[in-house]
Every structure is written in structure tokens, then in C-alpha cells.
Amino acid sequence: METQAVLQERNDSHDGVEYNHGLFLAQGIYFFSLYPQQQTLN
């Protein structure tokens, strides 16, 4: 039971890092996809 909790905590922290990394990538892709459109509009 104790081992399960430790493993779950480790997985949660790892998922948090993966989530933040994915969020950062998504923001970068979103920004770079919008940037050329703004350039052509202006």
C-alpha cells in the first residue's frame, strides 16, 4: 500500500512535468502559427 502511494506520487509529478512541457510546446506552435497571419494582415 505504501509502495503504491509512492509510485502514484512519482507518476503524478512526472505527469505534471509532461503537462507543462506539452503546454509550452502548444503555446509555441500557436504563437508561430498566428505570427505569419498577423504579418500578412498588417
mmCIF file of the N, C-alpha and C atoms, coordinates in Angstrom:
data_MODEL
# 
_entry.id   MODEL 
# 
loop_
_atom_site.group_PDB 
_atom_site.id 
_atom_site.type_symbol 
_atom_site.label_atom_id 
_atom_site.label_alt_id 
_atom_site.label_comp_id 
_atom_site.label_asym_id 
_atom_site.label_entity_id 
_atom_site.label_seq_id 
_atom_site.pdbx_PDB_ins_code 
_atom_site.Cartn_x 
_atom_site.Cartn_y 
_atom_site.Cartn_z 
_atom_site.occupancy 
_atom_site.B_iso_or_equiv 
_atom_site.pdbx_formal_charge 
_atom_site.auth_seq_id 
_atom_site.auth_comp_id 
_atom_site.auth_asym_id 
_atom_site.auth_atom_id 
_atom_site.pdbx_PDB_model_num 
ATOM 1   N N  . MET A 1 1  ? 0.843  -1.204 0.000   1.00 0.00 ? 1  MET A N  1 
ATOM 2   C CA . MET A 1 1  ? 0.000  0.000  0.000   1.00 0.00 ? 1  MET A CA 1 
ATOM 3   C C  . MET A 1 1  ? 0.880  1.258  0.000   1.00 0.00 ? 1  MET A C  1 
ATOM 4   N N  . GLU A 1 2  ? 1.897  1.221  0.850   1.00 0.00 ? 2  GLU A N  1 
ATOM 5   C CA . GLU A 1 2  ? 2.791  2.376  0.927   1.00 0.00 ? 2  GLU A CA 1 
ATOM 6   C C  . GLU A 1 2  ? 3.553  2.551  -0.391  1.00 0.00 ? 2  GLU A C  1 
ATOM 7   N N  . THR A 1 3  ? 3.983  1.416  -0.958  1.00 0.00 ? 3  THR A N  1 
ATOM 8   C CA . THR A 1 3  ? 4.712  1.467  -2.221  1.00 0.00 ? 3  THR A CA 1 
ATOM 9   C C  . THR A 1 3  ? 3.834  2.028  -3.329  1.00 0.00 ? 3  THR A C  1 
ATOM 10  N N  . GLN A 1 4  ? 2.560  1.643  -3.328  1.00 0.00 ? 4  GLN A N  1 
ATOM 11  C CA . GLN A 1 4  ? 1.624  2.125  -4.345  1.00 0.00 ? 4  GLN A CA 1 
ATOM 12  C C  . GLN A 1 4  ? 1.485  3.648  -4.279  1.00 0.00 ? 4  GLN A C  1 
ATOM 13  N N  . ALA A 1 5  ? 1.429  4.166  -3.056  1.00 0.00 ? 5  ALA A N  1 
ATOM 14  C CA . ALA A 1 5  ? 1.286  5.613  -2.882  1.00 0.00 ? 5  ALA A CA 1 
ATOM 15  C C  . ALA A 1 5  ? 2.524  6.340  -3.397  1.00 0.00 ? 5  ALA A C  1 
ATOM 16  N N  . VAL A 1 6  ? 3.698  5.781  -3.115  1.00 0.00 ? 6  VAL A N  1 
ATOM 17  C CA . VAL A 1 6  ? 4.949  6.394  -3.569  1.00 0.00 ? 6  VAL A CA 1 
ATOM 18  C C  . VAL A 1 6  ? 5.016  6.381  -5.091  1.00 0.00 ? 6  VAL A C  1 
ATOM 19  N N  . LEU A 1 7  ? 4.632  5.251  -5.689  1.00 0.00 ? 7  LEU A N  1 
ATOM 20  C CA . LEU A 1 7  ? 4.642  5.160  -7.145  1.00 0.00 ? 7  LEU A CA 1 
ATOM 21  C C  . LEU A 1 7  ? 3.651  6.142  -7.763  1.00 0.00 ? 7  LEU A C  1 
ATOM 22  N N  . GLN A 1 8  ? 2.486  6.260  -7.145  1.00 0.00 ? 8  GLN A N  1 
ATOM 23  C CA . GLN A 1 8  ? 1.466  7.179  -7.663  1.00 0.00 ? 8  GLN A CA 1 
ATOM 24  C C  . GLN A 1 8  ? 1.956  8.625  -7.585  1.00 0.00 ? 8  GLN A C  1 
ATOM 25  N N  . GLU A 1 9  ? 2.628  8.951  -6.476  1.00 0.00 ? 9  GLU A N  1 
ATOM 26  C CA . GLU A 1 9  ? 3.144  10.313 -6.314  1.00 0.00 ? 9  GLU A CA 1 
ATOM 27  C C  . GLU A 1 9  ? 4.203  10.600 -7.369  1.00 0.00 ? 9  GLU A C  1 
ATOM 28  N N  . ARG A 1 10 ? 5.049  9.618  -7.637  1.00 0.00 ? 10 ARG A N  1 
ATOM 29  C CA . ARG A 1 10 ? 6.097  9.779  -8.640  1.00 0.00 ? 10 ARG A CA 1 
ATOM 30  C C  . ARG A 1 10 ? 5.477  9.974  -10.026 1.00 0.00 ? 10 ARG A C  1 
ATOM 31  N N  . ASN A 1 11 ? 4.420  9.207  -10.317 1.00 0.00 ? 11 ASN A N  1 
ATOM 32  C CA . ASN A 1 11 ? 3.750  9.331  -11.607 1.00 0.00 ? 11 ASN A CA 1 
ATOM 33  C C  . ASN A 1 11 ? 3.077  10.691 -11.744 1.00 0.00 ? 11 ASN A C  1 
ATOM 34  N N  . ASP A 1 12 ? 2.485  11.168 -10.671 1.00 0.00 ? 12 ASP A N  1 
ATOM 35  C CA . ASP A 1 12 ? 1.802  12.460 -10.716 1.00 0.00 ? 12 ASP A CA 1 
ATOM 36  C C  . ASP A 1 12 ? 2.789  13.584 -11.002 1.00 0.00 ? 12 ASP A C  1 
ATOM 37  N N  . SER A 1 13 ? 3.935  13.570 -10.339 1.00 0.00 ? 13 SER A N  1 
ATOM 38  C CA . SER A 1 13 ? 4.921  14.619 -10.550 1.00 0.00 ? 13 SER A CA 1 
ATOM 39  C C  . SER A 1 13 ? 5.465  14.549 -11.976 1.00 0.00 ? 13 SER A C  1 
ATOM 40  N N  . HIS A 1 14 ? 5.645  13.336 -12.484 1.00 0.00 ? 14 HIS A N  1 
ATOM 41  C CA . HIS A 1 14 ? 6.138  13.173 -13.851 1.00 0.00 ? 14 HIS A CA 1 
ATOM 42  C C  . HIS A 1 14 ? 5.107  13.674 -14.850 1.00 0.00 ? 14 HIS A C  1 
ATOM 43  N N  . ASP A 1 15 ? 3.840  13.379 -14.591 1.00 0.00 ? 15 ASP A N  1 
ATOM 44  C CA . ASP A 1 15 ? 2.770  13.851 -15.474 1.00 0.00 ? 15 ASP A CA 1 
ATOM 45  C C  . ASP A 1 15 ? 2.703  15.375 -15.461 1.00 0.00 ? 15 ASP A C  1 
ATOM 46  N N  . GLY A 1 16 ? 2.981  15.979 -14.318 1.00 0.00 ? 16 GLY A N  1 
ATOM 47  C CA . GLY A 1 16 ? 2.980  17.432 -14.225 1.00 0.00 ? 16 GLY A CA 1 
ATOM 48  C C  . GLY A 1 16 ? 4.045  18.041 -15.115 1.00 0.00 ? 16 GLY A C  1 
ATOM 49  N N  . VAL A 1 17 ? 5.236  17.440 -15.117 1.00 0.00 ? 17 VAL A N  1 
ATOM 50  C CA . VAL A 1 17 ? 6.323  17.923 -15.968 1.00 0.00 ? 17 VAL A CA 1 
ATOM 51  C C  . VAL A 1 17 ? 5.955  17.753 -17.434 1.00 0.00 ? 17 VAL A C  1 
ATOM 52  N N  . GLU A 1 18 ? 5.404  16.585 -17.769 1.00 0.00 ? 18 GLU A N  1 
ATOM 53  C CA . GLU A 1 18 ? 4.997  16.326 -19.151 1.00 0.00 ? 18 GLU A CA 1 
ATOM 54  C C  . GLU A 1 18 ? 3.910  17.311 -19.580 1.00 0.00 ? 18 GLU A C  1 
ATOM 55  N N  . TYR A 1 19 ? 2.985  17.595 -18.683 1.00 0.00 ? 19 TYR A N  1 
ATOM 56  C CA . TYR A 1 19 ? 1.880  18.511 -18.999 1.00 0.00 ? 19 TYR A CA 1 
ATOM 57  C C  . TYR A 1 19 ? 2.405  19.921 -19.254 1.00 0.00 ? 19 TYR A C  1 
ATOM 58  N N  . ASN A 1 20 ? 3.313  20.387 -18.390 1.00 0.00 ? 20 ASN A N  1 
ATOM 59  C CA . ASN A 1 20 ? 3.872  21.723 -18.562 1.00 0.00 ? 20 ASN A CA 1 
ATOM 60  C C  . ASN A 1 20 ? 4.661  21.816 -19.859 1.00 0.00 ? 20 ASN A C  1 
ATOM 61  N N  . HIS A 1 21 ? 5.408  20.762 -20.186 1.00 0.00 ? 21 HIS A N  1 
ATOM 62  C CA . HIS A 1 21 ? 6.187  20.742 -21.420 1.00 0.00 ? 21 HIS A CA 1 
ATOM 63  C C  . HIS A 1 21 ? 5.259  20.781 -22.625 1.00 0.00 ? 21 HIS A C  1 
ATOM 64  N N  . GLY A 1 22 ? 4.180  20.016 -22.561 1.00 0.00 ? 22 GLY A N  1 
ATOM 65  C CA . GLY A 1 22 ? 3.210  19.996 -23.655 1.00 0.00 ? 22 GLY A CA 1 
ATOM 66  C C  . GLY A 1 22 ? 2.511  21.339 -23.799 1.00 0.00 ? 22 GLY A C  1 
ATOM 67  N N  . LEU A 1 23 ? 2.223  21.973 -22.676 1.00 0.00 ? 23 LEU A N  1 
ATOM 68  C CA . LEU A 1 23 ? 1.572  23.281 -22.698 1.00 0.00 ? 23 LEU A CA 1 
ATOM 69  C C  . LEU A 1 23 ? 2.498  24.313 -23.334 1.00 0.00 ? 23 LEU A C  1 
ATOM 70  N N  . PHE A 1 24 ? 3.778  24.255 -22.979 1.00 0.00 ? 24 PHE A N  1 
ATOM 71  C CA . PHE A 1 24 ? 4.769  25.176 -23.539 1.00 0.00 ? 24 PHE A CA 1 
ATOM 72  C C  . PHE A 1 24 ? 4.880  24.992 -25.048 1.00 0.00 ? 24 PHE A C  1 
ATOM 73  N N  . LEU A 1 25 ? 4.928  23.724 -25.493 1.00 0.00 ? 25 LEU A N  1 
ATOM 74  C CA . LEU A 1 25 ? 5.002  23.436 -26.921 1.00 0.00 ? 25 LEU A CA 1 
ATOM 75  C C  . LEU A 1 25 ? 3.762  23.938 -27.643 1.00 0.00 ? 25 LEU A C  1 
ATOM 76  N N  . ALA A 1 26 ? 2.604  23.716 -27.042 1.00 0.00 ? 26 ALA A N  1 
ATOM 77  C CA . ALA A 1 26 ? 1.348  24.141 -27.665 1.00 0.00 ? 26 ALA A CA 1 
ATOM 78  C C  . ALA A 1 26 ? 1.311  25.661 -27.816 1.00 0.00 ? 26 ALA A C  1 
ATOM 79  N N  . GLN A 1 27 ? 1.770  26.385 -26.806 1.00 0.00 ? 27 GLN A N  1 
ATOM 80  C CA . GLN A 1 27 ? 1.792  27.844 -26.879 1.00 0.00 ? 27 GLN A CA 1 
ATOM 81  C C  . GLN A 1 27 ? 2.748  28.311 -27.971 1.00 0.00 ? 27 GLN A C  1 
ATOM 82  N N  . GLY A 1 28 ? 3.895  27.645 -28.091 1.00 0.00 ? 28 GLY A N  1 
ATOM 83  C CA . GLY A 1 28 ? 4.866  28.000 -29.120 1.00 0.00 ? 28 GLY A CA 1 
ATOM 84  C C  . GLY A 1 28 ? 4.307  27.775 -30.515 1.00 0.00 ? 28 GLY A C  1 
ATOM 85  N N  . ILE A 1 29 ? 3.664  26.625 -30.710 1.00 0.00 ? 29 ILE A N  1 
ATOM 86  C CA . ILE A 1 29 ? 3.069  26.305 -32.009 1.00 0.00 ? 29 ILE A CA 1 
ATOM 87  C C  . ILE A 1 29 ? 1.951  27.295 -32.326 1.00 0.00 ? 29 ILE A C  1 
ATOM 88  N N  . TYR A 1 30 ? 1.150  27.631 -31.330 1.00 0.00 ? 30 TYR A N  1 
ATOM 89  C CA . TYR A 1 30 ? 0.051  28.579 -31.514 1.00 0.00 ? 30 TYR A CA 1 
ATOM 90  C C  . TYR A 1 30 ? 0.594  29.951 -31.908 1.00 0.00 ? 30 TYR A C  1 
ATOM 91  N N  . PHE A 1 31 ? 1.636  30.388 -31.222 1.00 0.00 ? 31 PHE A N  1 
ATOM 92  C CA . PHE A 1 31 ? 2.229  31.695 -31.498 1.00 0.00 ? 31 PHE A CA 1 
ATOM 93  C C  . PHE A 1 31 ? 2.808  31.743 -32.910 1.00 0.00 ? 31 PHE A C  1 
ATOM 94  N N  . PHE A 1 32 ? 3.551  30.704 -33.272 1.00 0.00 ? 32 PHE A N  1 
ATOM 95  C CA . PHE A 1 32 ? 4.203  30.698 -34.582 1.00 0.00 ? 32 PHE A CA 1 
ATOM 96  C C  . PHE A 1 32 ? 3.204  30.511 -35.716 1.00 0.00 ? 32 PHE A C  1 
ATOM 97  N N  . SER A 1 33 ? 2.048  29.908 -35.414 1.00 0.00 ? 33 SER A N  1 
ATOM 98  C CA . SER A 1 33 ? 1.028  29.755 -36.451 1.00 0.00 ? 33 SER A CA 1 
ATOM 99  C C  . SER A 1 33 ? 0.269  31.069 -36.641 1.00 0.00 ? 33 SER A C  1 
ATOM 100 N N  . LEU A 1 34 ? 0.185  31.881 -35.586 1.00 0.00 ? 34 LEU A N  1 
ATOM 101 C CA . LEU A 1 34 ? -0.509 33.168 -35.686 1.00 0.00 ? 34 LEU A CA 1 
ATOM 102 C C  . LEU A 1 34 ? 0.394  34.260 -36.252 1.00 0.00 ? 34 LEU A C  1 
ATOM 103 N N  . TYR A 1 35 ? 1.678  34.188 -35.973 1.00 0.00 ? 35 TYR A N  1 
ATOM 104 C CA . TYR A 1 35 ? 2.601  35.272 -36.317 1.00 0.00 ? 35 TYR A CA 1 
ATOM 105 C C  . TYR A 1 35 ? 2.605  35.618 -37.812 1.00 0.00 ? 35 TYR A C  1 
ATOM 106 N N  . PRO A 1 36 ? 2.739  34.646 -38.713 1.00 0.00 ? 36 PRO A N  1 
ATOM 107 C CA . PRO A 1 36 ? 2.725  34.973 -40.146 1.00 0.00 ? 36 PRO A CA 1 
ATOM 108 C C  . PRO A 1 36 ? 1.394  35.572 -40.593 1.00 0.00 ? 36 PRO A C  1 
ATOM 109 N N  . GLN A 1 37 ? 0.300  35.141 -39.987 1.00 0.00 ? 37 GLN A N  1 
ATOM 110 C CA . GLN A 1 37 ? -1.014 35.670 -40.350 1.00 0.00 ? 37 GLN A CA 1 
ATOM 111 C C  . GLN A 1 37 ? -1.109 37.148 -39.960 1.00 0.00 ? 37 GLN A C  1 
ATOM 112 N N  . GLN A 1 38 ? -0.603 37.480 -38.781 1.00 0.00 ? 38 GLN A N  1 
ATOM 113 C CA . GLN A 1 38 ? -0.613 38.877 -38.344 1.00 0.00 ? 38 GLN A CA 1 
ATOM 114 C C  . GLN A 1 38 ? 0.280  39.718 -39.255 1.00 0.00 ? 38 GLN A C  1 
ATOM 115 N N  . GLN A 1 39 ? 1.380  39.149 -39.687 1.00 0.00 ? 39 GLN A N  1 
ATOM 116 C CA . GLN A 1 39 ? 2.314  39.862 -40.549 1.00 0.00 ? 39 GLN A CA 1 
ATOM 117 C C  . GLN A 1 39 ? 1.661  40.182 -41.895 1.00 0.00 ? 39 GLN A C  1 
ATOM 118 N N  . THR A 1 40 ? 0.927  39.224 -42.457 1.00 0.00 ? 40 THR A N  1 
ATOM 119 C CA . THR A 1 40 ? 0.293  39.432 -43.755 1.00 0.00 ? 40 THR A CA 1 
ATOM 120 C C  . THR A 1 40 ? -0.887 40.392 -43.628 1.00 0.00 ? 40 THR A C  1 
ATOM 121 N N  . LEU A 1 41 ? -1.584 40.355 -42.490 1.00 0.00 ? 41 LEU A N  1 
ATOM 122 C CA . LEU A 1 41 ? -2.710 41.261 -42.284 1.00 0.00 ? 41 LEU A CA 1 
ATOM 123 C C  . LEU A 1 41 ? -2.222 42.699 -42.143 1.00 0.00 ? 41 LEU A C  1 
ATOM 124 N N  . ASN A 1 42 ? -1.134 42.883 -41.426 1.00 0.00 ? 42 ASN A N  1 
ATOM 125 C CA . ASN A 1 42 ? -0.583 44.222 -41.258 1.00 0.00 ? 42 ASN A CA 1 
ATOM 126 C C  . ASN A 1 42 ? 0.206  44.591 -42.503 1.00 0.00 ? 42 ASN A C  1 
# 
